[in-house]
Amino acid sequence: VQLVESGGGLVQPGGSLRLSCLASGFTFGRYSMSWYRQAPGKERESVASISTLGSTRDYTDSVKDRFSISRDNAKRTVYLQMNSLKPEDTAVYYCRVDIQSRTYWGQGTQVTVSS
């Protein structure tokens, strides 16, 4: 199993970024996918999750109405569209999948929101 995130960077407050997570090594369309983030000095927290066909999407309260999770099963990719970014969104963002009681993480992509 391999998860590779991309799309992070430096953005000004109010700006947007789209993160991507390319998956391999498992049947992507059979598993829910999630995005997590970890800010400096803080615990890793769940940001958003999406079911296998995208019919169910959940968000942590702090990103509702600003972030949107989606997936393209043909491309084995899950996305996180982040709008109206705030300095408190600064963190390393990780892609996660749980397969047969085992958790897999990507290497993470840094998102920095600063003027």
C-alpha positions as CSV (number, residue, x, y, z in Angstrom):
1,V,0.0,0.0,0.0
2,Q,1.3,3.4,-0.9
3,L,-0.3,6.8,-0.5
4,V,1.4,9.9,-2.0
5,E,0.1,13.3,-1.2
6,S,0.8,16.4,-3.3
7,G,-0.4,20.0,-3.7
8,G,0.7,21.6,-0.5
9,G,2.5,24.9,-0.3
10,L,2.5,28.5,1.0
11,V,-0.7,30.5,0.5
12,Q,-2.1,33.8,1.9
13,P,-5.1,33.9,4.2
14,G,-8.3,33.6,2.2
15,G,-6.5,31.6,-0.5
16,S,-7.1,28.1,-1.9
17,L,-5.2,24.9,-2.4
18,R,-6.2,21.5,-3.7
19,L,-4.4,18.5,-2.2
20,S,-4.2,15.2,-4.0
21,C,-3.5,11.7,-2.7
22,L,-2.6,9.0,-5.2
23,A,-3.1,5.5,-3.9
24,S,-1.6,2.2,-5.1
25,G,-1.2,-1.4,-3.8
26,F,-4.9,-2.0,-3.0
27,T,-8.3,-1.9,-4.6
28,F,-8.9,1.8,-4.1
29,G,-12.6,1.8,-4.8
30,R,-13.4,-0.6,-2.0
31,Y,-12.2,1.6,0.8
32,S,-13.2,4.9,2.5
33,M,-10.5,7.5,2.5
34,S,-9.6,10.2,4.9
35,W,-7.5,13.3,5.3
36,Y,-5.9,14.2,8.5
37,R,-3.6,17.1,9.6
38,Q,-1.0,17.7,12.3
39,A,0.0,21.2,13.3
40,P,3.2,21.9,15.2
41,G,2.9,20.8,18.8
42,K,-0.5,19.4,18.3
43,E,-2.0,15.9,17.8
44,R,-3.0,14.6,14.4
45,E,-6.6,15.3,13.8
46,S,-9.2,14.1,11.3
47,V,-10.2,16.7,8.7
48,A,-12.5,14.9,6.3
49,S,-13.5,11.4,5.1
50,I,-15.3,10.0,2.1
51,S,-17.1,6.7,1.5
52,T,-16.2,4.3,-1.3
53,L,-18.5,5.9,-3.9
54,G,-18.4,9.4,-2.5
55,S,-22.0,9.4,-1.3
56,T,-21.0,10.1,2.4
57,R,-18.6,12.9,3.3
58,D,-17.8,14.0,6.8
59,Y,-15.9,17.0,8.0
60,T,-14.5,18.3,11.2
61,D,-16.5,21.4,12.3
62,S,-13.6,23.8,11.8
63,V,-13.4,23.2,8.1
64,K,-17.1,22.7,7.2
65,D,-18.2,25.0,4.4
66,R,-14.6,25.7,3.5
67,F,-13.1,22.3,2.6
68,S,-14.5,19.7,0.2
69,I,-13.3,16.1,-0.1
70,S,-13.8,14.1,-3.3
71,R,-12.4,11.1,-5.1
72,D,-11.9,9.7,-8.6
73,N,-11.8,5.9,-8.3
74,A,-10.6,5.5,-11.9
75,K,-7.6,7.6,-11.1
76,R,-7.1,6.1,-7.6
77,T,-7.0,9.6,-6.2
78,V,-8.7,11.4,-3.3
79,Y,-8.7,15.2,-3.2
80,L,-9.1,17.9,-0.6
81,Q,-10.2,21.3,-2.0
82,M,-9.4,23.9,0.6
83,N,-10.9,27.4,0.3
84,S,-10.9,30.5,2.5
85,L,-7.8,29.2,4.2
86,K,-6.8,30.5,7.6
87,P,-3.5,30.6,9.5
88,E,-4.9,28.0,11.8
89,D,-5.1,25.6,8.9
90,T,-1.3,25.5,8.8
91,A,-0.3,21.8,9.2
92,V,1.1,18.8,7.5
93,Y,-1.8,17.1,5.7
94,Y,-1.9,13.3,5.5
95,C,-3.9,10.8,3.5
96,R,-5.1,7.7,5.4
97,V,-6.7,4.4,4.6
98,D,-7.7,1.5,6.9
99,I,-7.5,-1.9,5.4
100,Q,-8.3,-5.0,7.5
101,S,-7.7,-3.3,10.8
102,R,-4.4,-1.9,9.6
103,T,-3.9,1.9,9.1
104,Y,-1.8,3.3,6.3
105,W,-0.5,6.9,6.0
106,G,1.1,8.9,3.3
107,Q,4.2,10.9,3.9
108,G,2.3,14.2,4.2
109,T,2.3,17.5,2.4
110,Q,2.9,20.8,4.2
111,V,0.3,23.5,4.0
112,T,1.3,27.0,5.3
113,V,-1.2,29.8,5.5
114,S,0.6,33.1,6.1
115,S,0.8,36.6,4.8
